[in-house]
Amino acid sequence: MKKEYTETEKRILHWIGLIVENYYKSEESSLLTFNNAKRLTDMEITHIQYTAYFNCKSKIKIWLGRPGLFIGSKGKLINHITEELSALLEKEIEISLIEDNILDYLIPVDRSVGEVDDEL
């Protein structure tokens, strides 16, 4: 079942795409790497969840297949995304990345013993 996103989550996902694209276009040394592998679709984002809090930082949880692309070299990209989204949302945010391993959905695993179920 596909999750329906709220309007805010849709806006955040759109903004992340624009921020990533503009970040790599502004970095002269990274322009070639952006064209090769740094597109938002290459990060394999599968789900996003936004939770707004009034008294503390709002939280954005992002499930994705390749968190390293989202983090960037020395954490520069995720810090840039956090700063830009904070400005756009006009509040402090905290981004949590959750690696979404698609193989967990394709190959049943018995988590109690940690072995792959051979009876498919």
N, CA, C and O atoms as a GROMACS GRO file, in nm:
protein
  480
    1MET      N    1   0.084  -0.117   0.000
    1MET     CA    2   0.000   0.000   0.000
    1MET      C    3   0.089   0.124   0.000
    1MET      O    4   0.180   0.136   0.082
    2LYS      N    5   0.063   0.215  -0.090
    2LYS     CA    6   0.142   0.337  -0.103
    2LYS      C    7   0.093   0.441  -0.004
    2LYS      O    8  -0.028   0.465   0.007
    3LYS      N    9   0.186   0.503   0.067
    3LYS     CA   10   0.151   0.605   0.164
    3LYS      C   11   0.120   0.737   0.093
    3LYS      O   12   0.189   0.777   0.000
    4GLU      N   13   0.016   0.802   0.139
    4GLU     CA   14  -0.017   0.935   0.087
    4GLU      C   15   0.058   1.038   0.169
    4GLU      O   16   0.055   1.036   0.292
    5TYR      N   17   0.126   1.129   0.100
    5TYR     CA   18   0.201   1.234   0.168
    5TYR      C   19   0.112   1.353   0.198
    5TYR      O   20   0.018   1.382   0.124
    6THR      N   21   0.143   1.422   0.307
    6THR     CA   22   0.074   1.548   0.336
    6THR      C   23   0.130   1.654   0.241
    6THR      O   24   0.232   1.633   0.176
    7GLU      N   25   0.062   1.767   0.234
    7GLU     CA   26   0.109   1.875   0.147
    7GLU      C   27   0.247   1.924   0.191
    7GLU      O   28   0.331   1.955   0.107
    8THR      N   29   0.271   1.930   0.321
    8THR     CA   30   0.401   1.974   0.371
    8THR      C   31   0.510   1.876   0.331
    8THR      O   32   0.618   1.917   0.290
    9GLU      N   33   0.483   1.747   0.342
    9GLU     CA   34   0.582   1.645   0.303
    9GLU      C   35   0.613   1.653   0.153
    9GLU      O   36   0.728   1.636   0.112
   10LYS      N   37   0.511   1.678   0.072
   10LYS     CA   38   0.532   1.694  -0.072
   10LYS      C   39   0.621   1.815  -0.100
   10LYS      O   40   0.711   1.809  -0.184
   11ARG      N   41   0.593   1.926  -0.030
   11ARG     CA   42   0.675   2.047  -0.047
   11ARG      C   43   0.819   2.022  -0.005
   11ARG      O   44   0.912   2.065  -0.073
   12ILE      N   45   0.838   1.952   0.109
   12ILE     CA   46   0.973   1.924   0.158
   12ILE      C   47   1.049   1.839   0.057
   12ILE      O   48   1.166   1.868   0.029
   13LEU      N   49   0.987   1.737   0.002
   13LEU     CA   50   1.052   1.652  -0.096
   13LEU      C   51   1.090   1.732  -0.221
   13LEU      O   52   1.199   1.714  -0.276
   14HIS      N   53   1.001   1.819  -0.265
   14HIS     CA   54   1.030   1.906  -0.380
   14HIS      C   55   1.147   1.999  -0.348
   14HIS      O   56   1.238   2.016  -0.430
   15TRP      N   57   1.145   2.061  -0.229
   15TRP     CA   58   1.252   2.151  -0.189
   15TRP      C   59   1.386   2.079  -0.181
   15TRP      O   60   1.488   2.133  -0.223
   16ILE      N   61   1.385   1.958  -0.128
   16ILE     CA   62   1.510   1.881  -0.118
   16ILE      C   63   1.569   1.861  -0.258
   16ILE      O   64   1.689   1.875  -0.277
   17GLY      N   65   1.484   1.827  -0.353
   17GLY     CA   66   1.531   1.810  -0.491
   17GLY      C   67   1.596   1.936  -0.546
   17GLY      O   68   1.702   1.930  -0.608
   18LEU      N   69   1.532   2.051  -0.523
   18LEU     CA   70   1.587   2.178  -0.570
   18LEU      C   71   1.716   2.214  -0.497
   18LEU      O   72   1.811   2.262  -0.559
   19ILE      N   73   1.720   2.190  -0.366
   19ILE     CA   74   1.839   2.222  -0.287
   19ILE      C   75   1.958   2.138  -0.334
   19ILE      O   76   2.068   2.191  -0.352
   20VAL      N   77   1.935   2.008  -0.355
   20VAL     CA   78   2.043   1.920  -0.400
   20VAL      C   79   2.094   1.963  -0.536
   20VAL      O   80   2.215   1.971  -0.559
   21GLU      N   81   2.003   1.992  -0.628
   21GLU     CA   82   2.043   2.033  -0.762
   21GLU      C   83   2.122   2.164  -0.760
   21GLU      O   84   2.227   2.174  -0.824
   22ASN      N   85   2.073   2.261  -0.686
   22ASN     CA   86   2.143   2.390  -0.678
   22ASN      C   87   2.276   2.378  -0.606
   22ASN      O   88   2.372   2.447  -0.641
   23TYR      N   89   2.284   2.291  -0.505
   23TYR     CA   90   2.409   2.272  -0.431
   23TYR      C   91   2.518   2.222  -0.524
   23TYR      O   92   2.629   2.276  -0.524
   24TYR      N   93   2.488   2.121  -0.603
   24TYR     CA   94   2.591   2.065  -0.690
   24TYR      C   95   2.621   2.154  -0.810
   24TYR      O   96   2.732   2.150  -0.864
   25LYS      N   97   2.525   2.234  -0.852
   25LYS     CA   98   2.553   2.328  -0.961
   25LYS      C   99   2.639   2.444  -0.913
   25LYS      O  100   2.714   2.500  -0.992
   26SER      N  101   2.628   2.480  -0.786
   26SER     CA  102   2.709   2.591  -0.734
   26SER      C  103   2.850   2.546  -0.698
   26SER      O  104   2.941   2.629  -0.693
   27GLU      N  105   2.870   2.418  -0.673
   27GLU     CA  106   3.003   2.365  -0.643
   27GLU      C  107   3.073   2.335  -0.775
   27GLU      O  108   3.039   2.238  -0.842
   28GLU      N  109   3.170   2.417  -0.812
   28GLU     CA  110   3.238   2.399  -0.940
   28GLU      C  111   3.307   2.264  -0.951
   28GLU      O  112   3.305   2.200  -1.056
   29SER      N  113   3.368   2.220  -0.841
   29SER     CA  114   3.442   2.094  -0.846
   29SER      C  115   3.349   1.973  -0.852
   29SER      O  116   3.390   1.865  -0.896
   30SER      N  117   3.224   1.991  -0.809
   30SER     CA  118   3.133   1.878  -0.803
   30SER      C  119   3.036   1.874  -0.920
   30SER      O  120   2.949   1.787  -0.925
   31LEU      N  121   3.049   1.965  -1.014
   31LEU     CA  122   2.955   1.971  -1.125
   31LEU      C  123   2.954   1.841  -1.204
   31LEU      O  124   2.847   1.793  -1.243
   32LEU      N  125   3.070   1.784  -1.228
   32LEU     CA  126   3.076   1.659  -1.303
   32LEU      C  127   3.017   1.544  -1.224
   32LEU      O  128   2.949   1.459  -1.281
   33THR      N  129   3.041   1.541  -1.091
   33THR     CA  130   2.986   1.432  -1.012
   33THR      C  131   2.834   1.442  -1.004
   33THR      O  132   2.767   1.339  -0.999
   34PHE      N  133   2.778   1.563  -1.004
   34PHE     CA  134   2.633   1.576  -1.003
   34PHE      C  135   2.573   1.516  -1.128
   34PHE      O  136   2.473   1.444  -1.121
   35ASN      N  137   2.633   1.544  -1.243
   35ASN     CA  138   2.581   1.490  -1.367
   35ASN      C  139   2.591   1.338  -1.372
   35ASN      O  140   2.510   1.274  -1.438
   36ASN      N  141   2.687   1.280  -1.303
   36ASN     CA  142   2.705   1.135  -1.306
   36ASN      C  143   2.615   1.062  -1.206
   36ASN      O  144   2.548   0.966  -1.243
   37ALA      N  145   2.612   1.107  -1.079
   37ALA     CA  146   2.546   1.022  -0.980
   37ALA      C  147   2.475   1.095  -0.869
   37ALA      O  148   2.423   1.029  -0.778
   38LYS      N  149   2.468   1.224  -0.869
   38LYS     CA  150   2.418   1.294  -0.753
   38LYS      C  151   2.275   1.345  -0.768
   38LYS      O  152   2.236   1.440  -0.700
   39ARG      N  153   2.198   1.285  -0.852
   39ARG     CA  154   2.060   1.328  -0.865
   39ARG      C  155   1.976   1.272  -0.750
   39ARG      O  156   2.012   1.172  -0.690
   40LEU      N  157   1.868   1.337  -0.721
   40LEU     CA  158   1.781   1.296  -0.612
   40LEU      C  159   1.728   1.155  -0.632
   40LEU      O  160   1.711   1.081  -0.535
   41THR      N  161   1.702   1.117  -0.756
   41THR     CA  162   1.651   0.982  -0.781
   41THR      C  163   1.755   0.876  -0.750
   41THR      O  164   1.720   0.763  -0.715
   42ASP      N  165   1.883   0.910  -0.761
   42ASP     CA  166   1.989   0.814  -0.730
   42ASP      C  167   1.999   0.786  -0.580
   42ASP      O  168   2.057   0.685  -0.540
   43MET      N  169   1.944   0.874  -0.499
   43MET     CA  170   1.947   0.854  -0.354
   43MET      C  171   1.845   0.748  -0.312
   43MET      O  172   1.850   0.698  -0.199
   44GLU      N  173   1.753   0.714  -0.401
   44GLU     CA  174   1.652   0.611  -0.378
   44GLU      C  175   1.566   0.641  -0.255
   44GLU      O  176   1.550   0.555  -0.168
   45ILE      N  177   1.512   0.762  -0.247
   45ILE     CA  178   1.423   0.797  -0.136
   45ILE      C  179   1.292   0.722  -0.154
   45ILE      O  180   1.226   0.732  -0.258
   46THR      N  181   1.256   0.645  -0.051
   46THR     CA  182   1.134   0.565  -0.060
   46THR      C  183   1.020   0.619   0.026
   46THR      O  184   0.903   0.589   0.001
   47HIS      N  185   1.053   0.699   0.127
   47HIS     CA  186   0.949   0.747   0.218
   47HIS      C  187   1.001   0.869   0.292
   47HIS      O  188   1.120   0.880   0.319
   48ILE      N  189   0.912   0.961   0.324
   48ILE     CA  190   0.948   1.079   0.402
   48ILE      C  191   0.836   1.105   0.502
   48ILE      O  192   0.718   1.088   0.471
   49GLN      N  193   0.875   1.146   0.623
   49GLN     CA  194   0.776   1.176   0.727
   49GLN      C  195   0.817   1.306   0.798
   49GLN      O  196   0.930   1.319   0.844
   50TYR      N  197   0.724   1.399   0.807
   50TYR     CA  198   0.750   1.527   0.873
   50TYR      C  199   0.663   1.536   0.997
   50TYR      O  200   0.542   1.514   0.991
   51THR      N  201   0.726   1.568   1.110
   51THR     CA  202   0.654   1.585   1.235
   51THR      C  203   0.687   1.723   1.289
   51THR      O  204   0.804   1.752   1.317
   52ALA      N  205   0.586   1.808   1.303
   52ALA     CA  206   0.607   1.944   1.351
   52ALA      C  207   0.587   1.948   1.502
   52ALA      O  208   0.489   1.895   1.555
   53TYR      N  209   0.680   2.012   1.570
   53TYR     CA  210   0.671   2.033   1.715
   53TYR      C  211   0.676   2.183   1.741
   53TYR      O  212   0.744   2.256   1.669
   54PHE      N  213   0.605   2.228   1.842
   54PHE     CA  214   0.600   2.370   1.870
   54PHE      C  215   0.713   2.416   1.961
   54PHE      O  216   0.766   2.526   1.943
   55ASN      N  217   0.752   2.335   2.058
   55ASN     CA  218   0.850   2.378   2.158
   55ASN      C  219   0.993   2.334   2.128
   55ASN      O  220   1.086   2.378   2.196
   56CYS      N  221   1.012   2.251   2.028
   56CYS     CA  222   1.147   2.205   1.997
   56CYS      C  223   1.160   2.187   1.846
   56CYS      O  224   1.071   2.223   1.770
   57LYS      N  225   1.272   2.132   1.804
   57LYS     CA  226   1.298   2.113   1.662
   57LYS      C  227   1.194   2.021   1.599
   57LYS      O  228   1.155   1.920   1.659
   58SER      N  229   1.148   2.056   1.479
   58SER     CA  230   1.063   1.966   1.403
   58SER      C  231   1.150   1.857   1.344
   58SER      O  232   1.270   1.878   1.322
   59LYS      N  233   1.093   1.742   1.317
   59LYS     CA  234   1.172   1.629   1.270
   59LYS      C  235   1.128   1.584   1.132
   59LYS      O  236   1.009   1.578   1.101
   60ILE      N  237   1.228   1.553   1.051
   60ILE     CA  238   1.204   1.496   0.919
   60ILE      C  239   1.277   1.363   0.915
   60ILE      O  240   1.398   1.357   0.932
   61LYS      N  241   1.201   1.256   0.893
   61LYS     CA  242   1.261   1.124   0.877
   61LYS      C  243   1.256   1.088   0.730
   61LYS      O  244   1.153   1.101   0.664
   62ILE      N  245   1.372   1.044   0.678
   62ILE     CA  246   1.380   1.009   0.537
   62ILE      C  247   1.433   0.867   0.526
   62ILE      O  248   1.541   0.836   0.575
   63TRP      N  249   1.355   0.781   0.460
   63TRP     CA  250   1.398   0.645   0.432
   63TRP      C  251   1.455   0.645   0.290
   63TRP      O  252   1.389   0.688   0.196
   64LEU      N  253   1.578   0.596   0.276
   64LEU     CA  254   1.641   0.597   0.145
   64LEU      C  255   1.739   0.482   0.133
   64LEU      O  256   1.790   0.430   0.232
   65GLY      N  257   1.765   0.444   0.007
   65GLY     CA  258   1.853   0.331  -0.020
   65GLY      C  259   2.000   0.365  -0.017
   65GLY      O  260   2.082   0.278   0.011
   66ARG      N  261   2.035   0.490  -0.044
   66ARG     CA  262   2.176   0.529  -0.050
   66ARG      C  263   2.200   0.655   0.033
   66ARG      O  264   2.211   0.765  -0.022
   67PRO      N  265   2.206   0.640   0.165
   67PRO     CA  266   2.221   0.757   0.252
   67PRO      C  267   2.352   0.833   0.231
   67PRO      O  268   2.359   0.952   0.260
   68GLY      N  269   2.455   0.766   0.184
   68GLY     CA  270   2.583   0.832   0.161
   68GLY      C  271   2.574   0.945   0.061
   68GLY      O  272   2.641   1.047   0.076
   69LEU      N  273   2.490   0.929  -0.041
   69LEU     CA  274   2.470   1.036  -0.139
   69LEU      C  275   2.400   1.156  -0.076
   69LEU      O  276   2.427   1.270  -0.114
   70PHE      N  277   2.311   1.130   0.018
   70PHE     CA  278   2.237   1.237   0.085
   70PHE      C  279   2.327   1.311   0.184
   70PHE      O  280   2.315   1.433   0.201
   71ILE      N  281   2.416   1.238   0.250
   71ILE     CA  282   2.506   1.299   0.348
   71ILE      C  283   2.610   1.385   0.279
   71ILE      O  284   2.641   1.495   0.324
   72GLY      N  285   2.665   1.335   0.169
   72GLY     CA  286   2.765   1.410   0.094
   72GLY      C  287   2.903   1.400   0.156
   72GLY      O  288   2.921   1.341   0.263
   73SER      N  289   2.999   1.457   0.089
   73SER     CA  290   3.137   1.454   0.136
   73SER      C  291   3.151   1.532   0.266
   73SER      O  292   3.120   1.651   0.273
   74LYS      N  293   3.198   1.464   0.370
   74LYS     CA  294   3.221   1.522   0.503
   74LYS      C  295   3.093   1.583   0.562
   74LYS      O  296   3.102   1.674   0.644
   75GLY      N  297   2.977   1.534   0.522
   75GLY     CA  298   2.851   1.582   0.577
   75GLY      C  299   2.807   1.718   0.526
   75GLY      O  300   2.715   1.778   0.581
   76LYS      N  301   2.873   1.768   0.422
   76LYS     CA  302   2.842   1.902   0.373
   76LYS      C  303   2.700   1.912   0.317
   76LYS      O  304   2.631   2.011   0.342
   77LEU      N  305   2.658   1.811   0.242
   77LEU     CA  306   2.527   1.819   0.176
   77LEU      C  307   2.414   1.815   0.278
   77LEU      O  308   2.321   1.896   0.271
   78ILE      N  309   2.419   1.723   0.373
   78ILE     CA  310   2.309   1.714   0.471
   78ILE      C  311   2.304   1.840   0.557
   78ILE      O  312   2.195   1.885   0.595
   79ASN      N  313   2.419   1.898   0.589
   79ASN     CA  314   2.420   2.023   0.665
   79ASN      C  315   2.359   2.136   0.582
   79ASN      O  316   2.284   2.219   0.635
   80HIS      N  317   2.391   2.139   0.454
   80HIS     CA  318   2.334   2.242   0.365
   80HIS      C  319   2.182   2.224   0.352
   80HIS      O  320   2.108   2.322   0.357
   81ILE      N  321   2.138   2.100   0.335
   81ILE     CA  322   1.994   2.074   0.323
   81ILE      C  323   1.922   2.115   0.451
   81ILE      O  324   1.815   2.175   0.446
   82THR      N  325   1.980   2.082   0.566
   82THR     CA  326   1.920   2.117   0.695
   82THR      C  327   1.906   2.268   0.710
   82THR      O  328   1.802   2.317   0.752
   83GLU      N  329   2.011   2.342   0.676
   83GLU     CA  330   2.007   2.488   0.685
   83GLU      C  331   1.902   2.548   0.591
   83GLU      O  332   1.825   2.635   0.631
   84GLU      N  333   1.900   2.500   0.467
   84GLU     CA  334   1.804   2.553   0.369
   84GLU      C  335   1.660   2.521   0.407
   84GLU      O  336   1.573   2.607   0.397
   85LEU      N  337   1.634   2.397   0.451
   85LEU     CA  338   1.498   2.361   0.490
   85LEU      C  339   1.453   2.438   0.614
   85LEU      O  340   1.337   2.475   0.626
   86SER      N  341   1.546   2.460   0.707
   86SER     CA  342   1.513   2.540   0.825
   86SER      C  343   1.470   2.680   0.784
   86SER      O  344   1.375   2.735   0.840
   87ALA      N  345   1.538   2.738   0.688
   87ALA     CA  346   1.502   2.871   0.640
   87ALA      C  347   1.367   2.870   0.568
   87ALA      O  348   1.285   2.959   0.588
   88LEU      N  349   1.344   2.768   0.486
   88LEU     CA  350   1.217   2.760   0.412
   88LEU      C  351   1.097   2.735   0.504
   88LEU      O  352   0.990   2.791   0.483
   89LEU      N  353   1.117   2.649   0.605
   89LEU     CA  354   1.008   2.617   0.698
   89LEU      C  355   0.997   2.719   0.811
   89LEU      O  356   0.900   2.718   0.887
   90GLU      N  357   1.098   2.806   0.822
   90GLU     CA  358   1.105   2.908   0.926
   90GLU      C  359   1.101   2.849   1.066
   90GLU      O  360   1.037   2.904   1.155
   91LYS      N  361   1.170   2.736   1.084
   91LYS     CA  362   1.185   2.675   1.216
   91LYS      C  363   1.303   2.578   1.211
   91LYS      O  364   1.344   2.534   1.104
   92GLU      N  365   1.356   2.547   1.328
   92GLU     CA  366   1.468   2.453   1.334
   92GLU      C  367   1.417   2.313   1.304
   92GLU      O  368   1.307   2.275   1.345
   93ILE      N  369   1.498   2.238   1.230
   93ILE     CA  370   1.460   2.100   1.198
   93ILE      C  371   1.575   2.006   1.230
   93ILE      O  372   1.690   2.047   1.241
   94GLU      N  373   1.541   1.881   1.244
   94GLU     CA  374   1.638   1.774   1.261
   94GLU      C  375   1.605   1.667   1.157
   94GLU      O  376   1.491   1.621   1.148
   95ILE      N  377   1.705   1.629   1.079
   95ILE     CA  378   1.684   1.528   0.975
   95ILE      C  379   1.742   1.396   1.022
   95ILE      O  380   1.858   1.388   1.062
   96SER      N  381   1.661   1.291   1.017
   96SER     CA  382   1.706   1.156   1.048
   96SER      C  383   1.701   1.073   0.921
   96SER      O  384   1.598   1.068   0.853
   97LEU      N  385   1.812   1.008   0.890
   97LEU     CA  386   1.816   0.922   0.773
   97LEU      C  387   1.806   0.778   0.816
   97LEU      O  388   1.873   0.735   0.910
   98ILE      N  389   1.722   0.703   0.748
   98ILE     CA  390   1.702   0.562   0.777
   98ILE      C  391   1.729   0.485   0.649
   98ILE      O  392   1.662   0.505   0.548
   99GLU      N  393   1.830   0.397   0.655
   99GLU     CA  394   1.863   0.320   0.536
   99GLU      C  395   1.752   0.218   0.511
   99GLU      O  396   1.722   0.136   0.597
  100ASP      N  397   1.694   0.226   0.395
  100ASP     CA  398   1.583   0.139   0.357
  100ASP      C  399   1.640   0.029   0.268
  100ASP      O  400   1.664   0.050   0.149
  101ASN      N  401   1.660  -0.087   0.325
  101ASN     CA  402   1.716  -0.198   0.250
  101ASN      C  403   1.604  -0.271   0.177
  101ASN      O  404   1.526  -0.343   0.239
  102ILE      N  405   1.597  -0.252   0.047
  102ILE     CA  406   1.490  -0.311  -0.033
  102ILE      C  407   1.494  -0.464  -0.029
  102ILE      O  408   1.391  -0.528  -0.049
  103LEU      N  409   1.610  -0.521  -0.004
  103LEU     CA  410   1.620  -0.667   0.001
  103LEU      C  411   1.540  -0.726   0.117
  103LEU      O  412   1.499  -0.841   0.110
  104ASP      N  413   1.516  -0.648   0.222
  104ASP     CA  414   1.434  -0.696   0.332
  104ASP      C  415   1.292  -0.728   0.286
  104ASP      O  416   1.224  -0.813   0.343
  105TYR      N  417   1.247  -0.659   0.182
  105TYR     CA  418   1.113  -0.682   0.130
  105TYR      C  419   1.110  -0.798   0.030
  105TYR      O  420   1.008  -0.864   0.013
  106LEU      N  421   1.222  -0.822  -0.036
  106LEU     CA  422   1.228  -0.924  -0.139
  106LEU      C  423   1.265  -1.062  -0.085
  106LEU      O  424   1.216  -1.163  -0.136
  107ILE      N  425   1.351  -1.067   0.017
  107ILE     CA  426   1.396  -1.194   0.073
  107ILE      C  427   1.351  -1.200   0.219
  107ILE      O  428   1.402  -1.124   0.301
  108PRO      N  429   1.258  -1.289   0.252
  108PRO     CA  430   1.212  -1.299   0.391
  108PRO      C  431   1.326  -1.343   0.482
  108PRO      O  432   1.399  -1.437   0.451
  109VAL      N  433   1.339  -1.274   0.595
  109VAL     CA  434   1.445  -1.305   0.690
  109VAL      C  435   1.381  -1.332   0.825
  109VAL      O  436   1.297  -1.255   0.872
  110ASP      N  437   1.422  -1.444   0.888
  110ASP     CA  438   1.378  -1.473   1.023
  110ASP      C  439   1.471  -1.397   1.116
  110ASP      O  440   1.584  -1.440   1.138
  111ARG      N  441   1.426  -1.286   1.171
  111ARG     CA  442   1.511  -1.198   1.252
  111ARG      C  443   1.554  -1.262   1.383
  111ARG      O  444   1.653  -1.219   1.442
  112SER      N  445   1.482  -1.364   1.430
  112SER     CA  446   1.518  -1.426   1.557
  112SER      C  447   1.648  -1.504   1.548
  112SER      O  448   1.722  -1.511   1.647
  113VAL      N  449   1.679  -1.563   1.430
  113VAL     CA  450   1.803  -1.638   1.416
  113VAL      C  451   1.897  -1.572   1.316
  113VAL      O  452   2.013  -1.612   1.306
  114GLY      N  453   1.850  -1.472   1.241
  114GLY     CA  454   1.935  -1.399   1.149
  114GLY      C  455   1.973  -1.474   1.024
  114GLY      O  456   2.074  -1.442   0.961
  115GLU      N  457   1.894  -1.573   0.985
  115GLU     CA  458   1.924  -1.649   0.863
  115GLU      C  459   1.816  -1.623   0.759
  115GLU      O  460   1.702  -1.589   0.793
  116VAL      N  461   1.852  -1.640   0.633
  116VAL     CA  462   1.758  -1.621   0.523
  116VAL      C  463   1.668  -1.743   0.514
  116VAL      O  464   1.715  -1.856   0.526
  117ASP      N  465   1.538  -1.720   0.493
  117ASP     CA  466   1.442  -1.828   0.480
  117ASP      C  467   1.459  -1.891   0.341
  117ASP      O  468   1.433  -1.826   0.239
  118ASP      N  469   1.502  -2.018   0.336
  118ASP     CA  470   1.527  -2.084   0.210
  118ASP      C  471   1.399  -2.136   0.144
  118ASP      O  472   1.401  -2.170   0.026
  119GLU      N  473   1.291  -2.143   0.216
  119GLU     CA  474   1.167  -2.199   0.162
  119GLU      C  475   1.084  -2.087   0.098
  119GLU      O  476   0.988  -2.037   0.159
  120LEU      N  477   1.121  -2.048  -0.023
  120LEU     CA  478   1.048  -1.943  -0.093
  120LEU      C  479   0.949  -2.000  -0.187
  120LEU      O  480   0.878  -1.926  -0.255
   0.00000   0.00000   0.00000
